[in-house]
Amino acid sequence: MITGVRWAESVRRKATRAMLELNAFSKKKIMLNNDNDEARRMFESCQLKGKHILNPIIDWTTEDVWEYLDGNSFPHCCLYDEGFARIGCIGCPMSGKKGMLREFARWPKYHAAYLRAFERMLEARKASGLGCSFWPDAQAVMDWWIYGKKIEEGGQDDV
């Protein structure tokens, strides 16, 4: 498997130990391919899954990526031209509070879809007897999702 994961995409990922690290002698039984893991390497191997992963641009900076794309006249998503630094799932916590608010303002149907999903989650918890006093409604879950905490009345940004 070949990915486009880069250390420069994450502050945590920048603290690396080595470019090449095969997990042949690792005590870990499973290697999780979490994009946000600071332990990502150029070459990775998971014995349990029989999987080999190549991250050829792991050490590229953002400038390196743009130099390569522009130097080879490769097309790119227009959202980068509109100021988006990263493109992924709409409402992804990795884009931070400002990014999430910007995305939900631009794509309000996704904001509404998140609220519906949170409402279904709360209903399922209630039906299974779990309940949830921290989140009285879907909007409270949304506030937690965006801000990382319960927002008191009148204390949230407009979406």
Sequence and secondary structure as in RCSB ss.txt:
>XXXX:A:sequence
MITGVRWAESVRRKATRAMLELNAFSKKKIMLNNDNDEARRMFESCQLKGKHILNPIIDWTTEDVWEYLDGNSFP
HCCLYDEGFARIGCIGCPMSGKKGMLREFARWPKYHAAYLRAFERMLEARKASGLGCSFWPDAQAVMDWWIYGKK
IEEGGQDDV
>XXXX:A:secstr
 B    GGG HHHHS S SB  GGG S S     TT TT  SEEEETTTTEEEE TTTT  HHHHHHHHHHTT  
  HHHHTT S   STT GGGHHHHHHHHHHH HHHHHHHHHHHHHHHHHHHHTT   SS SSHHHHHHHHHHSS 
  TT S   
